Amino acid sequence: MTKSKYYHTFFLMSCVCVFSLTLGAHLLPALTIPYLPIAGTVWSIIVVALNVLSALACVGISALLLRFFLSHGIRKGAKYFWRHVRISARLKRQLEDAGFAVKRERYVEIPWFQLGFSDDLSTGFLKIRNTIKLDRKLDDAVINAALGYFVVENRFTSCDGNYYMYELVDGRADYKLVFPSAHDFSDYADEILPNQWFLDARTQVPLCHTLIVGQTGSGKTYAMLSLILQLRLMGTHPEVSFVDLKASTVGVIGRGISPHRTAKTFDQAVEQIRIFHREMGFRKQDMEKLLESNPTGDYNTFRLPPHVMIIDEYASFAQILKGKEKKLRDEVMALLYEIVLQGRQLGFFLMITMQKSDATLIDTALRDNIPLKIVLGQSEDTTYITCFGSAADVPLRKYARGEGVFTHPELTRKPRLVQFPELNFDILEAL
């Protein structure tokens, strides 16, 4: 029995005893003892005292009921209340079963926690008080089973280390956007902040270096087309370069949008990387003067147009590069490193797509410095490990085409669900 149940049971049993004594006092006639006339007076006092205790017991029970309803959010509606009651009870029981409770002499004490949901019940939060017994143990605990339809999407500790914090999301929720026409897509993109991408209905990220990983049929190309279309619609008019050695859809789009910035052979790809890096150098010179007035500014602060280079199926490029002379290999990798390390502030970004992201296909240092990492479709554990560093935190679900998980240091360190839009129109015509 938990601590709260123990005390509540003790209180309720005491109230039952008081009510029973009061009822008995009213049913029995007043004591009349001929030689002790004071006995009747004493009995009257006892009856009055029992009446007062019964009234206090009623007040106490009413207070407990009121506290129960308010603590479970009855003010937010019956649906919210019922879900809060059900999940709270399940969480208490499973925390106890999992060994997180402390056994006392007469009861067990489970960790204090606070649970809450958004008004539409699509997201929620859980806050569990940390203790010496719990410290580090909850790091590895999978508590999704105690949360009903909700799953843990992100977790961290409070600044003082006294609480474990969990961000929850309804696992049944659908964040996929559906656009029947290019006009609808354009109207939605107009509502997004400048130089930001929307990935689905709830996720927006600033323009940044991006890695998209996914097997054939995972929706990787479709996701990339959505991002390219957003680049075309941005009011800041980004300059976009394309590298496509496999002559796929990306190359077709590149030749239609900016043929002078599109590479379809290895030599052209190397030249485009050199041009991209050289333009970044010019931007760096311009920024040095601008930063004198605002040392913490970036390309957004000074309203400079971003530049994006898209390298489709980077593994094909990397494999050819491996067969080249060392001088060229070192040059190309040095250029890519500089772009990744310096590009964020200057507004120069790489978007890389590939089927796998292991160290044999993409340099680890290059991959680790890319902030937005996306894995689409059903992938092997090794893919998640090389991309995110861990496969255990990836939500277990069947991913449809265009669905997967992502990480971004400003949004989530734990892989989070992403569902790219469904575009029911001619994308090539819209581009």
C-alpha positions in Angstrom: 0.0 0.0 0.0 1.3 3.4 -1.0 1.8 6.2 1.5 -1.2 8.2 0.3 -3.5 5.2 0.3 -2.3 4.3 3.8 -3.2 7.7 5.2 -6.4 8.0 3.2 -7.5 4.6 4.4 -6.7 5.4 8.0 -8.6 8.7 7.8 -11.7 7.1 6.2 -11.8 4.2 8.7 -11.6 6.8 11.5 -14.5 8.7 9.9 -16.5 5.4 9.7 -15.9 4.8 13.4 -17.1 8.4 14.3 -20.2 8.0 12.1 -21.0 4.7 13.8 -20.6 6.0 17.3 -22.7 9.1 16.5 -25.5 7.0 15.0 -25.4 4.7 18.0 -25.6 7.7 20.4 -28.7 9.0 18.6 -30.4 5.6 18.7 -29.8 4.9 22.4 -31.9 6.8 24.9 -30.2 9.2 27.2 -28.8 7.6 30.3 -31.0 8.2 33.4 -29.4 7.1 36.7 -31.5 8.1 39.7 -28.5 8.6 42.0 -26.3 10.3 39.4 -28.3 13.1 37.7 -25.1 14.4 36.1 -24.9 11.3 33.9 -27.6 12.6 31.6 -25.6 15.8 31.2 -22.4 14.0 30.4 -24.2 11.8 27.9 -25.6 15.0 26.2 -22.1 16.4 26.0 -20.8 13.2 24.5 -23.5 13.2 21.8 -22.7 16.9 21.0 -19.0 16.0 20.7 -19.8 13.1 18.4 -21.9 15.4 16.3 -19.1 17.9 16.0 -16.6 15.1 15.0 -19.0 13.8 12.4 -19.4 17.2 10.9 -15.6 17.6 10.8 -15.3 14.1 9.2 -17.8 15.2 6.5 -15.7 18.3 5.9 -12.5 16.3 5.6 -14.1 13.8 3.2 -15.4 16.6 1.1 -12.0 18.2 1.1 -10.4 14.9 0.0 -12.9 14.5 -2.9 -12.4 18.1 -3.9 -8.6 17.7 -3.9 -8.9 14.5 -5.9 -11.0 16.1 -8.6 -8.9 19.3 -8.8 -5.6 17.4 -8.8 -6.7 15.4 -11.8 -7.9 18.4 -13.8 -11.6 18.2 -13.6 -11.7 21.9 -14.6 -10.4 20.9 -18.1 -13.3 18.5 -18.8 -14.4 15.0 -18.1 -12.2 13.5 -20.8 -9.0 15.1 -19.4 -10.0 14.1 -15.9 -10.6 10.5 -16.8 -7.3 10.2 -18.8 -5.3 11.8 -16.0 -6.8 9.5 -13.3 -6.2 6.4 -15.4 -2.6 7.2 -16.4 -1.7 8.4 -12.9 -3.0 5.2 -11.3 -1.1 3.1 -13.9 2.1 5.1 -13.4 1.9 4.7 -9.6 1.4 0.9 -9.9 4.1 0.4 -12.4 6.7 2.5 -10.6 6.0 0.4 -7.5 6.2 -2.9 -9.5 9.5 -1.7 -11.2 11.2 -1.3 -7.8 11.2 2.5 -7.6 9.2 2.6 -4.4 10.8 2.8 -0.9 9.4 0.4 1.7 8.5 1.9 5.0 7.2 0.2 8.1 3.5 0.3 7.2 3.5 1.4 3.6 5.6 1.9 0.4 6.5 5.4 -0.8 6.6 6.0 -4.5 8.4 9.0 -6.1 6.4 12.2 -6.3 5.4 13.1 -9.8 3.4 15.6 -11.6 1.5 14.8 -14.8 -0.2 17.2 -17.2 -1.6 17.3 -20.7 -2.3 20.0 -23.3 -5.9 21.1 -23.7 -6.3 18.9 -26.9 -4.7 15.9 -25.2 -2.1 15.6 -28.0 0.9 16.3 -25.9 1.8 16.3 -22.2 4.6 16.4 -19.6 5.7 14.3 -16.7 7.9 15.5 -13.8 9.3 13.0 -11.3 11.2 14.1 -8.2 14.8 12.7 -8.2 16.2 11.0 -5.1 19.5 9.3 -4.2 17.8 5.9 -4.8 16.5 7.0 -8.2 19.4 8.9 -9.5 20.6 7.6 -12.9 18.1 4.7 -12.7 15.4 6.5 -14.5 17.8 7.3 -17.3 17.4 3.7 -18.6 13.8 3.2 -17.6 11.3 2.8 -20.4 8.1 4.3 -18.9 6.0 4.3 -22.1 4.1 1.2 -21.0 2.7 3.2 -18.0 1.5 6.1 -20.1 -1.3 4.7 -22.2 -1.3 6.1 -25.7 1.4 8.6 -24.8 5.1 8.0 -25.5 8.2 9.8 -24.2 9.5 12.1 -26.9 12.2 13.9 -25.0 13.7 13.6 -21.5 16.1 15.7 -19.4 16.8 16.7 -15.9 16.0 20.1 -14.3 18.8 22.5 -13.9 19.2 21.7 -10.2 19.1 17.9 -10.9 16.1 17.5 -8.5 13.6 16.4 -11.2 13.4 14.2 -14.2 11.4 15.9 -17.0 9.6 14.1 -19.8 7.9 15.5 -22.8 5.0 13.3 -23.9 3.2 13.0 -27.2 0.1 11.0 -28.2 1.5 8.1 -30.2 -1.6 8.0 -32.3 -1.3 11.7 -33.4 -0.8 12.5 -37.1 1.3 15.5 -38.0 1.4 14.9 -41.8 0.3 17.8 -43.8 -1.6 17.2 -47.1 -1.4 19.8 -49.9 -3.8 19.3 -52.8 -2.2 22.1 -54.8 0.9 24.1 -55.1 -1.1 27.2 -54.1 -2.0 25.6 -50.8 1.7 24.7 -50.2 2.7 28.3 -51.0 0.1 29.7 -48.6 1.3 27.5 -45.8 5.0 28.3 -46.5 4.2 32.0 -46.3 3.3 31.6 -42.6 6.7 30.2 -41.7 9.4 32.4 -40.3 12.1 33.6 -42.7 14.8 31.1 -43.4 13.0 28.3 -41.7 11.9 24.9 -43.0 8.7 23.2 -41.8 9.0 19.4 -41.6 5.5 18.6 -40.6 2.5 20.3 -38.9 4.3 20.8 -35.6 8.0 21.1 -36.5 9.9 24.0 -37.8 13.7 24.3 -38.0 16.0 27.1 -39.0 18.0 26.6 -42.2 21.0 24.5 -41.2 23.3 21.7 -42.4 21.0 18.7 -43.0 21.6 14.9 -43.4 18.7 12.8 -44.8 19.2 9.1 -44.6 16.8 6.5 -46.0 16.6 3.4 -48.1 15.0 3.3 -51.6 11.3 3.8 -51.1 11.5 5.5 -47.8 10.4 8.9 -49.2 13.8 10.5 -49.0 13.6 12.2 -52.4 10.0 13.3 -51.7 11.1 14.9 -48.4 14.0 16.6 -50.2 11.6 18.0 -52.9 9.5 19.5 -50.2 12.5 21.3 -48.7 13.7 22.5 -52.1 10.2 23.8 -52.9 10.3 25.7 -49.6 13.7 27.2 -50.6 12.1 28.4 -53.8 9.3 30.1 -51.9 11.4 31.9 -49.4 11.4 35.6 -49.6 15.1 35.8 -48.9 15.7 34.1 -52.4 18.4 31.5 -51.4 21.0 30.5 -53.9 20.8 26.7 -54.4 23.5 24.5 -55.9 22.9 20.8 -56.9 25.2 17.8 -57.1 23.6 14.7 -58.6 25.9 12.1 -60.0 23.2 9.5 -60.4 21.2 11.7 -62.9 18.0 11.4 -60.8 15.2 13.8 -60.0 17.4 16.3 -58.2 19.6 16.8 -61.3 16.5 17.4 -63.4 15.3 20.0 -60.9 18.7 21.6 -60.7 19.0 22.0 -64.5 15.6 23.6 -64.5 16.2 26.0 -61.6 19.9 26.9 -61.9 21.8 25.0 -64.7 25.0 26.9 -64.0 25.0 25.6 -60.4 24.2 22.0 -61.2 26.8 19.2 -61.4 26.1 15.8 -62.9 29.7 14.5 -63.1 32.4 14.2 -60.5 34.6 16.9 -61.9 31.6 19.3 -62.1 30.8 18.4 -58.5 34.3 19.3 -57.3 34.1 22.6 -59.1 30.7 23.4 -57.6 32.1 22.7 -54.1 35.0 25.0 -54.9 32.7 27.7 -56.1 30.4 27.3 -53.1 33.4 27.6 -50.7 34.8 30.6 -52.6 31.5 32.4 -52.3 31.4 31.6 -48.6 34.9 33.2 -48.4 33.5 36.4 -50.0 30.6 36.4 -47.5 33.0 36.0 -44.7 34.9 39.1 -45.8 31.6 41.1 -45.9 30.5 39.8 -42.6 33.8 40.9 -40.9 32.8 44.5 -41.5 29.2 44.0 -40.5 30.1 42.2 -37.3 31.9 45.3 -36.0 28.4 46.8 -35.4 26.9 43.6 -34.0 29.5 40.9 -32.9 26.8 38.3 -32.2 24.9 38.7 -35.5 24.7 36.2 -38.4 23.5 36.2 -42.0 19.9 36.6 -40.7 20.7 39.6 -38.7 22.1 41.4 -41.7 19.4 40.1 -44.1 21.8 38.3 -46.4 20.5 35.6 -48.7 21.4 32.0 -47.7 23.2 29.6 -49.9 22.4 25.9 -50.0 24.3 23.1 -51.7 22.3 19.8 -52.2 24.4 16.7 -52.6 22.1 13.8 -53.6 23.4 10.3 -52.8 26.6 11.5 -51.2 27.9 8.0 -51.1 28.3 7.9 -54.9 30.4 11.1 -54.7 32.5 9.7 -51.7 33.2 6.4 -53.5 34.6 8.2 -56.5 36.6 10.6 -54.4 38.3 7.7 -52.6 39.8 6.6 -55.9 41.3 10.0 -56.6 44.8 11.2 -55.7 45.4 12.2 -52.1 45.9 15.9 -52.9 42.4 16.1 -54.4 40.8 14.1 -51.6 42.4 16.3 -48.9 41.3 19.5 -50.8 37.7 18.4 -51.2 37.3 17.2 -47.6 39.0 20.4 -46.3 36.5 22.5 -48.2 33.5 20.5 -46.9 34.8 20.7 -43.3 35.1 24.5 -43.6 31.6 24.8 -45.0 30.1 22.7 -42.2 32.1 24.4 -39.4 31.8 28.0 -40.6 28.6 28.0 -42.7 26.0 28.4 -40.0 26.8 32.0 -39.2 27.6 32.9 -42.8 24.4 31.4 -44.2 26.0 28.6 -46.3 24.5 25.2 -45.7 25.0 21.6 -47.0 22.0 19.2 -47.5 23.3 15.7 -47.9 21.2 12.6 -48.8 22.3 9.0 -48.7 21.0 5.5 -48.0 23.4 4.8 -45.1 25.6 7.1 -43.0 28.3 4.8 -41.7 32.0 5.9 -41.5 32.9 4.1 -44.7 30.6 6.4 -46.7 30.7 9.7 -44.8 33.5 11.1 -42.6 32.5 10.9 -38.9 33.7 14.4 -38.2 31.7 15.8 -41.1 28.5 13.8 -40.1 28.7 14.8 -36.4 28.8 18.5 -37.1 25.6 18.4 -39.1 22.8 19.5 -36.7 19.7 18.3 -38.5 19.8 14.6 -39.0 16.8 12.7 -40.4 16.3 9.0 -40.9 13.3 8.0 -43.0 11.5 4.6 -43.3 12.3 1.3 -41.6 16.0 1.3 -41.0 18.5 -1.0 -39.3 19.8 -0.4 -35.8 23.3 0.3 -37.3 21.8 3.2 -39.3 20.3 4.8 -36.3 23.5 4.3 -34.3 25.7 5.9 -36.9 23.3 8.8 -37.4 22.1 9.5 -33.9 24.6 7.6 -31.7 21.9 5.3 -30.3 19.2 3.0 -31.6 17.5 2.4 -28.2 15.8 5.8 -28.2 14.2 5.5 -31.6 10.3 5.2 -31.3 9.2 1.7 -32.2 6.6 2.0 -34.9 5.9 1.2 -38.5 7.0 4.2 -40.6 5.1 4.9 -43.7 6.6 6.6 -46.8 8.0 10.0 -45.8 7.9 9.2 -42.1 10.9 8.7 -39.8 12.7 10.4 -36.9 15.0 13.3 -36.6 17.3 15.1 -34.1 18.2 18.8 -33.8 20.1 20.3 -30.9 17.7 23.1 -30.4 14.6 20.9 -30.6 15.3 17.4 -29.3 18.3 15.3 -28.6 16.2 12.1 -28.6 15.0 11.0 -32.0 11.5 12.5 -32.6 8.8 11.5 -35.1 8.7 13.5 -38.3 6.1 13.1 -41.1 6.9 15.0 -44.3 4.0 16.5 -46.2 2.0 14.7 -48.8 2.2 16.8 -52.1 -0.8 16.0 -54.4 0.4 18.1 -57.3 3.0 18.3 -60.0 6.1 19.2 -58.0 8.3 19.7 -61.1 5.8 22.1 -62.5 5.6 24.0 -59.2 9.4 24.3 -59.1 
